[in-house]
Amino acid sequence: MIVASAPVAPSVASRNRNTFHMRKVLRSGMEAIELHDERSGAFAVFAHRGATLLDWRVRDGSELVALTDGYLSAEELASQNGVRNGILAPFPNRIAGGRYRFEGRDHDLLPGVPAADRLIYHGFLRTMDLKVANVQETSTGVSVLFTGVIAADSFPGYPFALKFNVRVSFAARSIGLTVTATNIGERAAPYAAGWHPYFRLGDAPLDSMELTIPATRCIVTDAKLLPLDDEAAYAPVGEAALPDFRQPRRIGDAVIDGCYGGARPEADGLIRSHLRDPATGRQLTIWQRGGLTHVFTGDTLARDPRRSIAIEPVEAMTDVFNRPECARDIRLPPGATSSFSCGVEFDVNAAGTPPNPFSATTA
């Protein structure tokens, strides 16, 4: 005789059991932490150096899909070639000639460096060894707080003191970042932040992917990738040299290193860009709370050029410390705090329709 029995629902204790965990790891000589989901096997690895994302993989069917292209060794991390997945603070991208003027004082980020070699970009946080100050493990995700401090004499040309908190949130199919700076000095500081992630969708070739960026204008630059003066720096999308990605568009052989702005946030206040592989339907949704989106197709990377694409949420444009129209936006008074949130979610969207809006609660 066969006796049928009803399915047994998971117990409350089982449903509420923490299935997301953090552990310390040594990854090819890099001190790091691994955030792991027991159920799906998804994981993300962050180096202590700059809270830099080294590896992120998410379950799709029987496969753990690689979604980012990070540094593979301590030597690569030290070289900072391409600033793979670096967090950008206290400034994103370049400062023209390494010089800027702030509140009546001139500053030189590269003292003694000859004109031909005066290239500096993407701030200092990415080179700092940060500490893990707090870990929260739950049944729906894990978050880690990295902390660090810049003293007024830490870096030439930046005589300002900042405390950094970098909150990393990891769930089964998403990563969120909130970068917070507090001015712990006695005078106002120039400050802006961003993130420089390189995304991939497994082994799908970059040229075959579709990109969507809801921007209305582009930043126009010169041959050194520095924005033009005044209003000449701004052009409507469709009239600038950069490709128009307001609707899903195949990347193809386009070589891109440029910035998009004027995006219209969705109802929840987030700006969302999308990277999709039409062959598999796999898709990444990159979200940010305000700011601009810089895109780089990785053509000049020392390793694996064009295997991935940098889709960078940034608070401000290149050379922002030298833009008079941005002076109020970058000024961080003594005791004040500034936060920038962004993140990314994976889904499989075979139809190519826009995904469900992603909640920023993981940030």
KEZA-181088 format. One record per atom (N, C-alpha, C): y negated, x, z. Coordinates in steps of 0.001 Angstrom, whole numbers, padded with zeros to 6 digits, always signed. Each point is the difference from the previous one (the first is absolute). Last residue first. Layout:
! residues N
YXZ
...
This chain:
! residues 363
-048056+022054-001330
-000921+001130+000051
-000500+000245+001400
+002899-003624-001454
+000713+001241+000266
-000922+001184+000084
-001525-004416-001103
+000285+000130+001427
+000762+001275+000319
-001864-002093-004241
-000354+001334+000462
+000362+000215+001457
+002221-003228-004091
-000782-000010+001236
-000238+001418+000461
+000818-001870-005089
+000580+000829+001064
-000915-000013+001202
+000985-003655-004288
-000970+000847+000701
+000640+000713+001172
+003055-001195-004140
-000611-000725+001100
-000989+000908+000710
+000699+001350-004996
+000846-000224+001167
-000703-000856+001029
-000681-000190-005507
-000550+000613+001198
+000870-000318+001213
+002540+000148-004604
-001095-000800+000531
-000529+000651+001266
+003851+001393-002815
-001289+000621-000252
-001176-000823+000465
+005032-000559+000240
-000785-000813-000931
-001341+000612-000327
+003145+001944+003174
+000519+000063-001364
-000881-000730-000997
-000446+002324+004763
-000716-001105-000623
+000358-000015-001483
+000957+002297+005166
+000621-000057-001321
-000480-001270-000653
-002411+003364+003944
+000776-001209-000257
+000630+000115-001386
-003109+002946+004155
+000956-000014-001110
+000586-001396-000151
-004891+002133+002148
+001200-000824+000189
+000846+000037-001266
-004454+002748+002842
+000773-000266-001207
+001247-000804+000359
-005444+001573+001990
+001451+000035+000099
+000660-000399-001298
-004959+000744+003392
+000608-000147-001319
+001512+000050+000178
-005203+000241+002895
+001405-000402-000067
+000456-000160-001440
-004051+002399+003450
+000335-000378-001374
+001490-000280-000050
-004435+000718+003875
+001416-000138-000356
+000148-000436-001451
-003682+002288+004031
+000168-000542-001349
+001485-000041-000328
-003781+000540+004526
+001349+000079-000557
+000033-000648-001378
-003884+002413+003834
+000443-001078-000894
+001385+000299-000568
-002735+002963+002871
+000721-001034+000723
+000559-001114-000862
-003911+002701-002151
+000736+000470+001181
+000631-001172+000756
-000786-000969-005172
-000820+000417+001147
+000846+000530+001150
+000665-000142-005428
+000757-000392+001180
-000765+000485+001234
-000783-000910-005677
-000568+000495+001266
+000777-000579+001188
+000582-000993-004834
+000784+001129+000508
-000486+000485+001365
-002118-003655-002426
+001423-000330+000122
+000804+001123+000638
-004693+000426-001057
+000224-000878+001151
+001483-000265+000228
-001298+002605-003799
-000322+000682+001259
+000273-000868+001219
+000430-000647-005028
+001132-000176+000911
-000291+000530+001407
-003007+000309-003803
+000269-001430+000146
+001141-000286+000967
-001262+004544-001175
-000998-000667+000853
+000303-001477+000224
+003438+004067-001018
-000465-001221-000666
-000989-000726+000914
+002790+004059+000874
-001219+000304-000766
-000547-001221-000745
+004033-000042+002633
-000972+000607+000912
-001318+000314-000706
+003833-001690-002387
-000766-001035+000698
-001033+000594+000953
+003389+001656-003570
-001306+000597+000327
-000894-000967+000766
+003903-002597-002131
-000111+001453-000005
-001441+000433+000279
+001076-004866+001782
+000153+000724-001253
-000062+001517+000217
+001791-003580+003826
-001227+000391-000681
+000317+000835-001234
+003349-001920+002971
-001175-000725+000459
-001213+000245-000882
+005263+000054-001661
-001023+000856+000604
-001197-000854+000412
+005527-000041-002020
-001045-000798+000644
-000991+000944+000700
+003419+001080-004211
-000621+000444+001242
-001036-000996+000516
+004404+001275-003253
-000857-001188+000058
-000632+000036+001382
+002985+003526-003354
-000789-000175+001215
-000898-001223-000168
+004929+001208-002332
-001416-000282-000228
-000686-000177+001351
+004716+002695-002299
-000530-001029+000882
-001482-000186-000313
+002496+003021-002461
+001173-000723+000508
-000445-001172+000880
-002866+003400-002320
+000208-001330-000575
+001325-000637+000415
+000015+005092+001036
-001164-000766-000461
+000417-001308-000651
+002537+003645+002920
+000272-001351-000497
-001262-000770-000399
-001337+004253+002447
+001398-000442-000118
+000058-001433-000487
-004194+002055+000315
+000800+001209-000213
+001479-000323-000168
-004075-003379-001460
+000785+000393+001165
+000865+001223-000320
-003140-002658-002896
-000215+001414+000336
+000788+000447+001226
-000052-004599-001804
+000300+000876-001137
-000080+001489+000343
-000463-004596+002462
+000764+001159+000431
+000317+001011-001076
-002679-004352+000216
+001342-000026-000580
+000783+001300+000214
-004033-002915+002687
+000273+001319-000568
+001445+000020-000479
-004302-003447+002157
+001295+000093-000687
+000136+001379-000637
-002993-003027+004084
+000054+001145-000919
+001412+000091-000571
-003243-003965+002419
+001365+000435-000297
-000047+001111-001028
-003476-002293+004161
+000272+000205-001411
+001446+000465-000174
-002379-003094+004234
-000004+001307-000632
+000266-000027-001492
+001953-003663+003817
-001261+000507-000512
+000166+001329-000722
+003968-001228+002304
-001057-000854+000526
-001345+000615-000397
+005084+000204-002467
-001027+000722+000744
-001067-000981+000458
+005413+000633-002542
-001114-000796+000493
-000973+000882+000786
+004327-000076-003859
-000815+000888+000820
-001232-000777+000445
+005189-001013-001928
-001321-000588+000172
-000764+000875+000975
+004564+000583-003450
-000742+000377+001187
-001349-000706-000018
+005173-000873-002475
-001454-000008+000017
-000532+000479+001348
+004572-001029-003726
-000455+000618+001251
-001522+000182-000037
+002841-001670-003620
-000762-000944+000804
-000465+000577+001326
+002435+002102-003888
+000771-000404+001184
-000688-001102+000803
-001855+001795-004094
+001435+000052-000278
+000824-000515+001170
-004855+000521+000056
+000468-001231-000655
+001495+000004-000275
-003054+002307+003891
+000940+000455-001021
+000558-001236-000700
-004860+000812+002875
+001244-000727-000267
+000805+000670-001092
-004548-000016+003707
+000726+000896-000891
+001387-000590-000185
-005222-001789+001896
+001444-000145-000184
+000522+001044-000984
-004406-001403+003771
+000382+000542-001296
+001525-000031-000086
-004066-002548+003254
+001377+000360-000317
+000128+000518-001425
-003587-001180+004506
+000057+000350-001417
+001418+000480-000288
-001844-003416+004141
+000640+001216-000479
-000111+000137-001512
-001427-003784+002955
-000901+001143+000074
+000571+001301-000515
+001875-004611-000017
+000152+000635+001302
-000848+001252+000150
+000143-002539-004113
-000487-000893+001060
+000081+000633+001382
-000339+003509-003920
+000657-001297+000038
-000459-000770+001241
-003123+003788-002556
+001064-000204+000988
+000618-001385-000136
-002348+003009-003893
-000183-001250+000740
+001147-000165+000998
-002328+004690-002139
+001139-000925-000010
-000302-001230+000844
-002663+004196-001230
-000427-001374-000225
+001132-000988-000034
+001052+005107-001400
-000682-000673+001103
-000343-001434-000348
+002959+004994-001451
-000310-001390-000310
-000635-000655+001226
+000987+005379-002159
-000168-000927+001114
-000463-001370-000482
+003027+004662-002029
-001265-000708+000111
+000040-001096+001036
+003082+003102-003127
-000460+000548+001278
-001380-000598+000239
+004409-000333-003863
-001029-000656+000810
-000276+000816+001252
+002548-000416-005167
-000273+001032+001009
-001195-000486+000812
+003875-002664-003275
-001369+000172+000493
-000050+001085+001080
+003773-001968-002757
-000291+001431+000093
-001418+000269+000500
+002475-004548+001423
+000183+000758-001238
-000307+001480+000217
-000423-004361+002744
-000740+001257+000141
+000114+000840-001257
+000138-005466+000216
+000889+001153-000008
-000831+001284+000056
-001657-004733+002069
-000082+000813-001213
+000917+001208+000150
-001922-005060+002387
+001070+000998-000058
+000008+000726-001340
-004702-001739+001404
+001262-000690-000246
+001098+001060-000085
-004010+001720+000995
-000199-001283+000681
+001181-000939-000212
-001016+004807-001400
+001246-000489+000587
-000211-001318+000738
-002284+003685-003840
-000258-001267+000683
+001329-000567+000499
-001507+005406-000977
+000690-001212-000479
-000313-001209+000879
-003634+004000-000527
+001263-000265+000682
+000656-001270-000548
-004360+001509-001385
+001087+000733-000650
+001349-000267+000650
-003917-003810+000089
+000150+001386+000427
+001192+000645-000705
-001234-004626-000360
-001024+000772-000694
+000070+001481+000351
+003031-003060+001895
+000002-000445-001396
-001049+000714-000823
-000870-000610+005113
+001327+000239-000569
+000026-000601-001408
-004747+001484+001888
+000984-001085+000040
+001343+000450-000568
-003289+003545+002397
+000156-000670-001294
+001018-001123+000134
-003120+004114+002899
+000731-001269+000062
+000030-000654-001379
-002359+004116+001186
+001358+000197+000514
+000848-001258-000067
-004741+000344-001092
+000847+000472-001103
+001452+000190+000441
-003686-001139+002956
+000733-001125-000583
+000890+000407-001167
-001304+004062+003010
-000578-001336+000116
+000895-001061-000655
+001488+004743-001470
-001060-000345+000940
-000344-001482-000070
+005023+001753-001122
-001338+000196-000528
-001036-000475+001009
+004924+001769+001573
-000734-001159-000503
-001384+000367-000516
+004184+003403-000159
-001020-000409+000958
-000783-001176-000571
+003562+002824-002095
+000458-001195+000700
-000938-000409+001129
-000651+003458-003428
+000546+000489+001262
+000507-001137+000886
-002149-000810-004208
+001188+000795-000298
+000660+000567+001253
-002823-004373+000887
-000223+001071-000966
+001289+000788-000190
-000287-005432+001378
-000108+001373+000490
-000301+000976-001129
+000059-005620+001790
-000152+000887-001165
-000271+001412+000503
+002535-004587+002068
-000934+001068+000329
-000004+000992-001163
+001092-005478-000314
+000548+001343+000128
-001111+000964+000422
+001080-005774+000405
-000786+001116-000522
+000716+001318+000259
+001835-004267+001168
-000990-000477-000971
-000853+001122-000570
+005395-000634+002221
-001339+000586+000080
-000924-000600-001053
+005023-000440+001781
-000973-001076-000183
-001454+000480+000092
+004933+002101-001688
-001058+000308+000973
-001114-001015-000208
+005472+001286-001633
-001027-001029+000101
-000979+000407+001100
+004315+002149-003413
-000946+000137+001099
-001008-001140-000060
+005314+001577-001934
-001193-000815-000149
-000867+000130+001253
+003900+003499-002493
-000406-000910+001066
-001273-000760-000349
+002338+003574-002544
+000498-001353-000245
-000511-001013+001026
-000966+004791+000119
-000601-000572-001203
+000414-001449-000237
+001851+002717+003602
-001352-000491+000243
-000567-000717-001217
+005319+000130+001004
-001053+000870-000533
-001380-000623+000161
+004280-000808+003345
-000672-000598-001157
-001111+000917-000508
+003207+000443+003865
-000122+000967-001093
-000672-000584-001239
-001059-002085+004770
+001243+000670-000344
-000253+001034-001077
-003926-001880+000769
+000955-001095+000167
+001353+000531-000431
-004968+002241+002017
+000993-000077-001061
+000867-001211+000280
-005055+002541+001819
+001032-001016-000029
+000912+000160-001205
-003681+002752+003449
+000592+000057-001339
+001198-000936-000024
-004758+000206+003303
+001449-000109-000214
+000388+000111-001469
-004249+000718+003258
+000314+000568-001321
+001502-000090-000287
-004438-002267+003241
+001415+000399-000045
+000330+000385-001427
-004813-000384+003393
+000820-000516-001087
+001429+000482+000135
-005645-000040+002298
+001431+000278+000027
+000692-000566-001232
-005178+001839+002333
+000701-001004-000802
+001463+000419-000062
-005187+001684+002373
+001434-000257+000107
+000440-001075-000990
-004253+003333+002578
+000400-000650-001253
+001516-000168-000012
-003023+000063+004605
+000836+000784-000908
+000200-000746-001306
-003568+000254+004770
+000681-000748-001054
+000742+000942-000935
-000724+001690+004982
-000850-000430-001103
+000839-000703-001058
+001830+001873+004035
-001306-000429+000492
-000953-000400-001115
+005698-000302+000150
-001081+000975+000098
-001302-000629+000453
+004332-002056-001123
-000055+000441+001395
-001061+001074+000198
+001624-004119-003591
-000939+001112+000122
-000142+000356+001479
+004272-002280-002622
-001028-000242+001011
-000868+001240+000107
+003792-002452-003702
-000748+001169+000477
-001036-000452+001008
+004864-001862-002613
-001160-000278+000835
-000618+001313+000465
+003779-002472-003641
-000609+001277+000360
-001302-000298+000734
+004819-002632-001369
-001372-000197+000436
-000515+001342+000507
+004387-002087-003264
-000752+001080+000647
-001344-000531+000474
+005402-001773-001710
-001424-000233+000192
-000640+001169+000719
+004760-001637-003036
-000663+000996+000837
-001469-000392+000099
+005122-002577-001485
-001441+000257-000038
-000398+001133+000916
+004355-002435-000484
-000465+000183-001379
-001485+000326-000070
+002434-000419+004191
+001118+000192-000921
-000456+000281-001426
-003518+001402+003613
+000916-001129+000019
+001035+000213-001106
-004216+002870+002888
+001117+000005-000944
+000858-001240+000220
-005158+002589+001169
+000883-001131+000259
+001045-000081-001106
-003930+003561+002388
+000957-000208-001083
+000921-001139+000391
-005068+002149+001537
+001072-000929+000342
+000851-000253-001248
-003665+003809+001914
+000653-000475-001227
+001192-000854+000419
-004836+002236+002174
+001224-000750+000255
+000534-000477-001338
-003840+003997+001771
+000722-000804-000978
+001189-000707+000636
-005152+002342+001342
+001372-000247+000437
+000656-000933-001007
-004406+003643-000404
+000653-001290-000226
+001368-000020+000671
-005072+002940-000676
+001222-000143+000796
+000566-001411-000163
-003303+003766-003010
+000104-001312+000630
+001361-000110+000690
-002273+003300-003373
-000237+000211+001433
+000004-001297+000803
+001430+002193-004819
+000180-001344+000566
-000136+000107+001526
-000276+003844-002908
-000756-001010-000729
+000182-001411+000491
+003861+003376+001199
-001338+000374-000469
-000658-001172-000735
+003611-000863+003875
-000043+000257-001428
-001421+000367-000420
+001150-000681+004668
+001338+000130-000605
-000052+000438-001457
-003471-001005+003647
+000121+001319-000620
+001343+000204-000696
-001173-004059+002308
-001205+000276-000786
+000054+001359-000692
+004622-002554+000968
-001134+000433+000810
-001170+000352-000908
+004379-003388-000586
-000811+001018-000652
-001148+000330+000947
+005116-002353+000917
-001436+000162+000248
-000559+001101-000880
+004560-003840+000510
-000510+001349-000185
-001501+000025+000173
+005026-003363-000013
-001361+000286+000442
-000361+001462-000254
+003720-004481-001330
-000304+001428-000043
-001445+000202+000463
+003806-004141+000573
-001392+000411+000041
-000073+001519+000024
+003690-004066-001743
-000208+001293+000647
-001476+000336-000071
+003847-004446-000600
-001301+000606-000269
-000155+001245+000854
+003977-003743-002157
-000339+001057+000950
-001362+000549-000382
+003102-004961-000735
-000643+001191-000527
-000236+001018+001097
+002274-004273+000571
-000599-000234-001327
-000660+001239-000591
+002085-000421+004435
+001013-000532-000909
-000543-000199-001408
-002159+003860+003119
+000294-001415+000174
+001112-000413-000950
-003084+004490+002285
+001183-000393-000764
+000327-001452+000303
-004205+003888+000503
+000389-001373+000328
+001127-000418-000936
-002915+004693+001948
+001015-000551-000906
+000345-001403+000480
-004015+004324+000656
+000554-001290+000380
+001000-000459-001051
-002285+004255-000154
-000498-000456+001295
+000668-001282+000468
+000644+004584-003383
+000437-001397+000132
-000353-000465+001409
-002669+003948-002886
+000963-000320+001044
+000388-001477-000066
-001808+003814-003957
-000307-001137+000854
+001123-000223+001023
-002231+003995-003364
+001241-000367+000679
-000324-001065+001039
-002788+001042-004754
+000044+000083+001455
+001367-000397+000544
-001810-000121-004646
+000470+001337+000379
+000193+000150+001499
-001711-004020-002146
+001291+000251-000634
+000589+001365+000372
-004443-001428+001330
+001062-000618+000787
+001374+000347-000557
-004401+001211-001949
+000722+000953+000837
+001210-000594+000718
-002789-001334-005007
-000173+000138+001438
+000942+000967+000677
-000669-001302-004912
+000943-000769+000811
+000030+000376+001487
-002062+003649-003454
+000238-001438-000163
+000943-000520+001083
-002973+004518-002564
+000550-000512+001243
+000147-001511-000129
-001567+004851-002817
+000670-001291-000151
+000599-000402+001339
-002622+004196-002257
-000483-000945+001008
+000561-001409-000255
+000333+004474-002399
+001124-000426+000828
-000382-001082+001000
-003080+002179-003107
+001149-000353-000838
+001163-000576+000807
-004040+001711+002115
-000205-001270-000701
+001242-000450-000765
+000718+003152+004320
-000786+000059-001244
+000009-001319-000753
+000331+000607+005438
+000889-000170-001157
-000833+000021-001278
-001745+000161+004623
+000432+001272-000549
+000893-000084-001215
-000191-004312+002977
-000936+001128+000132
+000597+001293-000548
+001006-005199-000338
+000667+001187-000541
-000920+001210+000102
-001310-004426+001356
+001407-000038+000381
+000766+001250-000428
-005313-001265+001206
+000812+000706-000992
+001437+000064+000507
-005061-002934+000813
+001286+000482+000498
+000801+000612-001146
-005409-001818+001720
+000907+000435-001056
+001266+000589+000610
-003655-003883+001940
+000585+001333+000142
+000951+000283-001156
-002389-004255+000802
-000998+001064-000034
+000534+001406+000148
+002879-003961-000080
-001060-000214+000977
-000907+001220+000148
+003614+001267-003067
+000186-001180+000848
-001069-000017+001083
+001928+002499-004961
-001128-000126+000922
+000169-001300+000785
+003503+003738-002812
-000577-001336+000126
-001155+000050+000999
+004127+003172-003026
-001261-000101+000740
-000462-001452+000068
+003797+001992-002524
+000247+000219+001416
-001239-000094+000859
+000443-000874-004837
-000345+001355+000384
+000255+000321+001460
+000361-004936-000772
-000506+000850-001083
-000430+001368+000518
+003899-003024+001924
-001402+000144+000366
-000574+001042-000951
+004653-003394-000491
-000789+001233-000035
-001390-000148+000609
+004313-003167+001537
-000345+000658-001258
-001019+001104+000191
+000096-003063+004117
+000966-000025-001090
-000575+000707-001229
-000978+000731+005551
-000530-000423-001302
+001136-000026-001011
+000554+001314+004695
-001100-000972+000064
-000677-000303-001332
+004599-000145-000364
-001093-000179+000962
-000457+001405+000434
+004315-002564-002757
-001239+000666-000393
-001104-000320+000997
+005717+000423-000480
-001048-000872+000521
-001319+000751-000087
+004560+000801-003237
-000877+000410+001076
-000960-001100+000432
+003707+000513-003531
+000058-000984+001080
-000893+000356+001188
+000168+003766-003350
+001023-001046-000082
+000024-000835+001284
-003064+003573-002344
-000235-000813+001209
+000960-001190+000000
-000303+003793-003247
-000014-001413-000343
-000304-000929+001149
+001415+004659+001501
-000172-000271-001424
+000103-001487-000275
+000231+002724+004276
-000787-001210-000228
-000241-000275-001488
+002384+003632+002813
-000801+000225-001208
-000940-001149-000288
+003143-000209+003614
-001065+000956+000290
-000908+000216-001200
+003811-002703-000530
-000947-000662+000892
-001175+000917+000314
+003571+001770-002492
-000780-000966-000775
-001055-000684+000859
+002974+002873+002172
-000880+000765-000879
-000862-000922-000857
+003359-001783+002771
-001156+000420+000791
-000983+000775-000857
+003002-003498-002605
+000231+001157+000859
-001261+000305+000785
+000336-003635-003170
+001431+000247+000191
+000283+001147+000953
-004107-004046-000964
+000311+001429+000058
+001462+000205+000378
-000937-004693-002283
-000663+000817+001009
+000375+001468-000085
+000075-004965-002508
+000312+001355-000448
-000744+000967+000916
+002024-005510+000185
-001126+000926+000053
+000481+001389-000372
+002917-003796+000198
-001250-000660-000364
-001215+000911+000076
+005840-000433-000430
-001090+000906+000353
-001308-000580-000526
+004595-002766+001355
-000902+000379-001090
-001105+000900+000533
+005253-001513+001168
-001227+000330+000721
-000954+000620-001018
+004246-003547-001012
-000731+001256-000195
-001167+000121+000977
+003066-003797-000898
+000797+001071+000594
-000728+001341-000006
-003025-004164-000251
+001425-000118-000299
+000769+001100+000716
-004360+001179+000667
+000037-001007-001052
+001448-000097-000462
-003099+002509+004312
+001234-000558-000544
-000282-001013-001099
-003107+004377+001336
+000195-001406+000348
+001246-000514-000708
-003002+004876+001514
+001058-000631-000782
+000294-001385+000549
-003485+004714+000231
+000100-001429+000332
+001033-000629-000920
-002402+005134+001789
+001063-000708-000722
+000002-001452+000467
-003407+003119+001399
+000844+000908-000781
+001003-000741-000870
-005090-000805+002550
+001249-000645-000391
+000788+000932-000920
-003695+001426+003854
+000276-000051-001435
+001359-000630-000280
-003139+001190+003983
+000714-001277-000117
+000352-000273-001463
-001937+004219+001525
-000800-001006-000679
+000596-001393-000041
+003164+003440+001672
-001164+000541-000705
-000680-001125-000780
+004029-000897+002152
-001074+000097+000993
-001276+000548-000652
+003509-002680-003066
-000203+001301+000626
-001070-000100+001081
+003369-003973-001855
-001389+000453+000073
-000060+001352+000693
+003657-003768-002580
-000145+001246+000748
-001451+000454-000096
+003297-004785-000562
-001178+000746-000426
-000132+001208+000909
+003986-004111-001631
-000592+000976+000908
-001255+000609-000623
+004426-004076-000319
-001292+000498-000462
-000555+000997+001009
+004097-002700+000471
+000094+001430-000300
-001298+000584-000516
+001196-004620+001655
-000015+000261-001441
+000241+001457-000355
+000148-001520+004650
+000621-001045-000809
+000105+000416-001473
-002216+002784+003369
+001461-000031+000112
+000638-000969-000980
-004649+002760-000460
+000437-001388+000181
+001526-000030+000009
-004009+004054+001062
+001260-000449-000610
+000285-001454+000350
-003526+004720-000043
+000005-001401+000386
+001114-000674-000781
-001194+005368+001469
+000626-000939-000935
-000046-001389+000613
-002993+004934+000513
+000688-001124+000615
+000593-000862-001100
-001326+005618+000360
-000293-001346-000493
+000644-001039+000902
-000888+005632-001488
+000165-000857+001166
-000475-001405-000355
+001920+003713-003512
-001173-000767+000394
+000325-000848+001231
+003163+002803-002540
-000960+000839+000698
-001242-000711+000479
+003450-002397-002258
-000258+001189-000829
-001102+000866+000601
+000519-003775+002905
+000260-000291-001406
-000399+001207-000834
+001244-001793+005225
-000525+001186-000663
+000398-000109-001454
-000826-003977+004053
+000861+000701-000955
-000691+001280-000449
-000088-004510+003901
-000561+001262-000473
+000991+000671-000939
-000377-005443+000676
+000626+001198+000552
-000673+001229-000579
-000319-005893+000559
-000618+001264-000376
+000803+001143+000615
+001120-005557-001476
-000063+001107+000945
-000736+001197-000602
+001676-005674-000318
-000829+001036-000612
-000232+001099+001032
+002301-003984+001048
+000791+000601-001072
-000785+001053-000767
+000168-003018+004963
-000777+000915-000829
+000906+000665-001036
+000908-004937+002043
+000308+001417+000218
-000824+000872-000935
+000250-004941+000247
-001159+000696+000540
+000236+001486+000235
+003428-003007-001648
-001156-000164-000900
-001196+000828+000463
+003890-000085+002717
+000234+000724-001245
-001197-000091-000931
-000111-002436+004009
-000072+001434+000291
+000184+000826-001258
+000560-004645-000223
-001416+000341+000144
-000159+001494+000234
+004355-001385-002657
-000581-000268+001307
-001472+000385+000017
+002595-001631-004470
-000263+001197+000792
-000649-000383+001321
+003227-003549-002242
-001344+000537-000191
-000182+001256+000836
+004570-002088-002156
-000632+000301+001275
-001361+000632-000257
+003090-003622-003021
-000556+001350+000107
-000698+000168+001339
+003978-003516-000176
-001379+000119-000473
-000474+001444+000123
+005212-001460-000803
-000983+000187+001066
-001379+000181-000606
+005453-001939-001123
-001316+000437-000465
-000935+000129+001185
+005512+000372-000546
-001064-000602+000792
-001330+000548-000474
+005308-000592-001944
-001255+000738-000074
-001056-000753+000768
+005692+000305+000170
-001188-000844+000000
-001236+000878+000000
